[in-house]
Structures are given as C-alpha cells and as structure tokens.
Amino acid sequence: MEQMQQKKINWGVLGCAGIAEGRVIPGLLKAGNAVLYAIASRGNGEKLTNFQQKFQPEVVYESYEALLDDPKVDAVYIPLPNGLHFEWVLKAAEKKKHILCEKPLGATQKEAKQMQEACDKNGVLLMEAFAYRQSPLTFRAKSIVDSGILGKLQLIESHYGYNLQNEANVRLSKELAGGATYDIGCYNLNLIRYLAGSEPTKISATGKVSEKFGVDRESTIVMEFENGLKAVSHCSFNVFPYCGYMVVGDKGILTVPFEFNSKGTTKIQVKTAEKSEEFVVECPDNYMLEIEQFGRAILGEGAPLITYEDTLGNAAVIDETLRQLFEK
C-alpha cells in the first residue's frame, strides 16, 4: 500500500467512543507513523459529524462495514463495548486489516484464542490495547522490581476504582460484557502478572454482583504464585476515584500512586532499610506511544508489545474470577 511504503499507517477508527475521542485519536494525531484516515459510526449521525469536525479524518463512513471495505485502510482501532470486540475483530481480520482492540480483547479466553486464530489466518497483526504498558513509568517500575533492590518479592497490590452512578453506562450492560473486572480490574491483573513475571497458580475471588444489572460492581482477587509471591487486585465502581499499586519485598517497598495512563510528571517511591528514594518519570502520551509501537510492528520493525500469550494469561484470570463471583 502506498501509505505503508512511506512508513505511515492509514488508520480507521470503528466507532465514536469516549476512549477514542478523549485518549486514542488525540494520541494517534501526534504519532509520527500514523495518519487518521477514516472514522466510522452507525446510528448516530450527530456524533460522527462532531468527530469529523473535531479530528478531520480524510473520510467518514456511516457503517463499520464501509470502513472495512476501504482498501486504503491499513489498520483499525476498535474502541467498541467489550461484548462487540469479538464480532468486529473477526470482520476486520477477514478484510485483512491490522487490529488494535481495546482491553479486554475478548470476553473470554476462548474468544481471544479465536480472534488471534482469525488474524493469523488472514496474515494481520492483533494487539490488545493496554496503553499504560507503553509508559516510561511502567518500564521504570518493572526495572526497579527486577533489579532486586526490594529483595524477594512477597506481595503486589493494585487498586483501581471510581464511582459509577450513571445507570445507562455501557459498563453496566451484561449483554455487552460490562462489569468492574472487565473494565478496570483487567489493568490490575495485567500489571500484577507483568511485575511478577509469571502466571498465578491459585486464584480466589470475591465481589459484589449487581442484581439489577447482572455485572460485578466490585471484585477483590487474591493470587498466589509458584515462588510464594501473593498478589491482590481490587477494583470497584463504588469508590472515590483511586488508582495505584505497591510491590513489597523482604528488603524494600515500591509504591506508584498514579493512574495507569498518567501523562506528565509521575513518581515512583522506593523505601529500603538504607534509604528512601523518589524517582521522577516524565511520561508522554501513552496512547501516542501505543499507536507508534503497533505501527512499527505493522511495518516489520518489531513485534506487538502486548503478546498473544500475555492476553491469554490475563483472560484466564478474568475467566476464573468471574466464574467464582457468579457461582456464589
């Protein structure tokens, strides 16, 4: 394709979601190897018009199918509700489009496997969109943990929550795979597994399931790992907004009291018996970094940062968590 030969990826965006408007499209517009080529919507002409005026893509489409049929589209970003990821990843793969899909990739591990198989069959790349993993803050925290300064790891805790009152919010839709664990718990689980460097061997989950909506409004997940490490994920739609994580070893503690996709000046606090340190990390736009990284992978300049195995590992923990929550 002509654009790809110029080392620019023509992007299409399937849907006018809030995450696309507030985070990903602004990041895409700043990315050095990306072009906002097309945006599609369905059933909401006013929203599409607003996106067109705000972001000025080269073309807009009133259906997702029409965007996927455009041969100039190299890659698509899918910000649709969780329950629609499976359908549209398969359709995009059939049209030979590379795919960046919001987290969680599938509603189950089985779905994630089928999505990857469809992309492999059609020769396109697929990546789950955990933008925070592109951040210098995340890389720095991982490097400190791996340095051994904290000693033998004993505990990782990650918390993410806010107060969701709008009952019309898609995150409360059972049909569209809503719920706190899918929406924000997935971040905790991804981070914990990344810092631990392995998969949990035991999972125990409790939470609060809404009788009205049939989704979890809160979950607390306790994980055990082979080396004796314990981890706790807590996510909730019922709390004052909070996000942060802590790693405790037998020789020190690391704390990151910042939202996963923070931009600007962030800090990592490390305390050992010898001293307390604060590491200042300047973070650019994680969404810009994500678009650029996946673009490089499309151009053959590396592999997608979030691997298939990583996605399956997260999905396995979510599957087991929800099984336990909904069987009780």
N, C-alpha and C positions, 0 to 999 in steps of 0.2 A: 504494500500500500504506500502511496506517495508520502503521506504524513510520517509513517514509520521510518521511511528512508531518511527523512530529515530529523530523525530522533525526537519526534514529537508524537505523542499518543492522542488520537482523537477519542475523547470520552463522551459517552452518553449516560445520562442520569435517568433512571427509571423511577419516577415519582417525585412529588414536591413535598417531601417530608421535612419536619423541623430540623433533623440532624443534617440533612443535605443543605438546607438554607443557612443554618447558623454555623456549621462547622466545616463540612466536607467541600462544598462548592467554593467557599472563600479560600480554603486551602488549595484546592485544585487550580484556582486562578493565579495563585502565587507560585505554583510548581513550574520548574524550568523545563520539564519534558512533557508537559501536558497542554492540551487545548480543550476548552469546554465547547464541544461541537454541538451537542444536542441535549435537550431536556424533553421528557415525555410525561404526560399526566393523563388521567382518564376520569371523566365525570366531574371535573371541576375546572371549567374554563377560566374563571377569575384567578384562581391560584396559579395556573400556568401562565396567564398574562402577567401576573405580578413577578413571577420568576424570570420571565423573558425580559421585562423592563429592568429588573434589578441586576441580572447577570449577563444579559445579552449573548446568549449562545448563537451559533450560526444558524441553527434551525430548531424549531419546536414541533412536537408531534402530539396529537390528541389521543394516541393509544401507544401502549408499550410495544405492541407488535410492529407498528410502523417504524419505531426507532430501531428495533432489532433487524428489520428488513433493510435498513440503510447500509449499503456496503462501505460507506466512509467511516462508520463507527468501528473503532478498533477494540475498545474496552467499554464495559458498562459498570457503573456503580449502582448497587441495589440497596436503597435505604428503606425498603418496604417493611410493613409489620412482620414480625418473626414467622407467623404462620403462612406467609406468602413467599418466603425465601426459596423453598424447595421448588415450587412451580416455576418461578421465573429464572432461577439458576439453570434448570433443565432447558427451558426455552432459549435462554441466551446461549447456552452451550451448543444447542442444535444449530444456531445461527453463526457459530464459530467466533463468538465474542469472548475475549478475556474478561474475567469477572472478579470484581472486588465487592464482597457482600457483607453487610453489617452483621455484627455478632448478635446472638449466636448463629452460626452458619445454618444449622438445621435444628428443628425442634427435638430431634433425637439423634443418637449416634448412627442409627440405621439410615436416616435421611442424609446425614453428612457423607456417609460412605457412597451412597447412590449419586450424590451431587458430584463428588470427586470422580467417580467412575465415568459419569457423563462427560465431564470436562476432559478427562484423559482420552476417551474415545474420540472426541472432536478436536483434540490437539490444542486445547486452550488452557490457560492458567486460571486457577481459582485460589483466592485468598480471603480468609476471614478477617474482617476489619477491626482489629484491636489496635487503634491508632496509638494508644499510650505506650505500646511496646517499641515504637519508633523513637521514643523520647530519650534525650540525654540523661534525664532524671532516672529513668528506669535502668538504663545501661550502667549508670554510675552506682546505683544501689546494688545491682547484681555483682558488679566488680568488687565492691566492698565486702559483700557477703562471701564471695568466692575467695577473697584474699586470706581468709582465715582469722582475721582480727577479732571476730566475735567468738572464736573457739568452736566447739562442737555445737551445732545448731540444736536447740531444744524446742523452740516454739515460733511459729509465724502466725500473726493475727492480721486480718484485713477486714476493714469495715467500710460499707458504702450504703448510704441511705438518704432519703428525703421524705417529705410529707406530701403524698399524692392524694388530693381531695377531689379532683375532677373525675366524676364517675363515668364520663363519656370518653375518658382517655383510653387509647388503644391498648395500653399496658394492663388494663383490667379485663381485656377480652380473652375468654378461654379459647374461642374459635381461632383467634389469631396468635395463639401461644404467648399470652401475656403472663404476668407474674413477676415478682421481685427477683427470683433466682435467674430467670432468663434475662431480665433487663439489666440488673446491676450485680447480682451475685456472680455472674459469669466472669466479671472483671476480677473479683477476689480470687476465684478459683484459678483463673489463668495466671495471675500473679504468683499465687502460692506455689503452684506447680513449677513455674519458671524459676523462682528463687530456690525451691527445694531441689530442682534438677532431676526429679523422678516423679513417678505416679504414686498416689496413695494406695495403701494395701487394705485399709479399713475406712469406712465412711459411716458416720452416724449423724442423722439429720432430724431436726425438729423445726417447727414453724407454725405460722398462723395462716390457715386457708380461709378465704372469704366464702361464706356460704352463698352470698348473693351473686358473686361473680365466678366462683369456681376456680380461682387462681390463688397462688400464695402471695400474701402481702408481706411476708417476712420469712426468712429462714436462717437458722444457725447450723452450720455444718462443721463437725469435728472430724478431722482426718488424721490418720496415723501412717507413717512411712517406715520403710524397712530399717532405717538406721536409728529408729527411736524418736525421730522428729514428730512433733504434734503440730497441728495447724487448725485454726479456727477462722471460718468465714461467717460474717454476719451481714445480712442485707435486709433492708426494710423500706416499705412505703409509709411507715407510721412514725417517722422520727424527724427531728430538726436536721436539716441537711448536714451531713458529715461524711468525710472520706479520708482514709489514711491507713497506714499499715506499720507494723512493728515486727522486727526479727530479733529474737532473744537467743543468745548462745551462752555457754558457760563462762565466757570471758568478756562479753560485751553485749550492748543493745544498740540496734539501729532503728531509728524512727523517721518516717516520712509522713508529715501531717498535711499532705496536699492532695487535691483532687487528681484523679488519674491523668486527665488530659490538661493539666495546668500549662499555661503559657506564660513566659516571662521569667522572673526570678523565683526560684524554688530552693529549698534547703533540705539537706539530709543531716540528721543529728546522730552522732555516734558517741557512745559513752562506754569506757572501759575502766578498769581499776586505776590505770595510769593517768588517763586524761579524758576530757570531754571535747569533742570537735564538732564543728559545724561546716559542712561542705555546701557552698553556694553553687547552684547549677542553673545556668541560663538556658531556657527552653524556647526554641522557635515553635512554630505552629506544627503540632504533631500530625495534623491532617495533611498539611503540605508534604511533610516528610513521608507519610504513608503513600500518597499518590506518586511521589517521585520514586520511592523504593519499588513499588509494584510496577511502575513504568519501566524502570531499569530491568526488572525481571522479564517483562514482555519483550524488551529489546535484546535479551540474551546477555545482560550484564549482571548476572547473579540470579539467585533463587528467591521466591517469595519469603519474606521474613517469618510469617506465621505459617508453619508447615502443616501438612495434612495430618501427621502424627500428633502434633500439638492440638489441632482442632478435635481430633478423635478422643484424645485424653480428656479434654475439658467436657466434651459431650458425654463421656462415660460417667463422670462425676455428677453432672446435672441429671442424667437419666436416673441414677441411683438415688440422688437426693429427692427428686420428685416422686419416685416410687415409694420411698419411705414416708414422705409427707402426706401423700394421698391415700395410702393404705391404712393410715392410723385413724 
